[in-house]
Amino acid sequence: MKTTLLVLTLLVSGSAFAVDIEFQGTPKSRTLVSKDGSVRETLDAKEAKKYSVTITRDGPQYYWASRGDIPLLKLKSGAFTTYISPTGQGYIRITDGAYVEHLTQEMTSVTYYGK
């Protein structure tokens, strides 16, 4: 009886803490914007891998795993799914296999476009 209870406890606790990958994307380009202007760059394969985006789901909570596990809110509207940081750090918007990832830092921003 104790063994059965232990196995059930491990199974339940294991599934309760499972982290799933919700979305992964690789950028093709990056746009940097500051008060001095903007610059758009095409990323090579090495840079694209370095700046890839990953969103994970742990139960009902979503995280921006590629940006230090920032908590995200998931919003669905028509063909668009948007994951937004409630603290204003940025968002990821996804539709038909394409995505945009927008990050803000003080008075500058970085936007990645990819699939």
ZIGIBEL-V648462 format. One record per pair of residues at least 12 apart in sequence whose ideal C-beta (glycine too) atoms are under 7 Angstrom apart, sorted by the first residue. I is the first residue (numbers start at 1). J is the second residue. If there is no record, write none. Layout:
i:I j:J
i:I j:J
This chain:
i:19 j:56
i:19 j:58
i:20 j:56
i:20 j:57
i:21 j:54
i:21 j:56
i:22 j:55
i:22 j:56
i:22 j:57
i:22 j:62
i:23 j:55
i:23 j:94
i:24 j:52
i:24 j:53
i:24 j:54
i:25 j:52
i:25 j:53
i:25 j:99
i:25 j:114
i:25 j:115
i:26 j:48
i:26 j:49
i:26 j:52
i:26 j:114
i:26 j:115
i:27 j:43
i:27 j:48
i:27 j:51
i:27 j:52
i:27 j:112
i:27 j:113
i:27 j:114
i:28 j:42
i:28 j:43
i:28 j:48
i:28 j:113
i:28 j:114
i:29 j:41
i:29 j:42
i:29 j:43
i:29 j:113
i:30 j:43
i:30 j:51
i:30 j:110
i:30 j:112
i:31 j:111
i:32 j:110
i:33 j:108
i:33 j:109
i:34 j:108
i:35 j:107
i:51 j:112
i:52 j:66
i:53 j:66
i:53 j:92
i:53 j:101
i:53 j:112
i:54 j:66
i:55 j:72
i:55 j:83
i:55 j:92
i:62 j:74
i:62 j:83
i:64 j:85
i:70 j:85
i:70 j:89
i:71 j:86
i:72 j:84
i:72 j:85
i:73 j:86
i:79 j:95
i:79 j:96
i:80 j:93
i:80 j:95
i:81 j:94
i:88 j:104
i:89 j:103
i:89 j:104
i:90 j:102
i:90 j:103
i:90 j:104
i:97 j:115
i:98 j:115
i:99 j:114
i:100 j:113
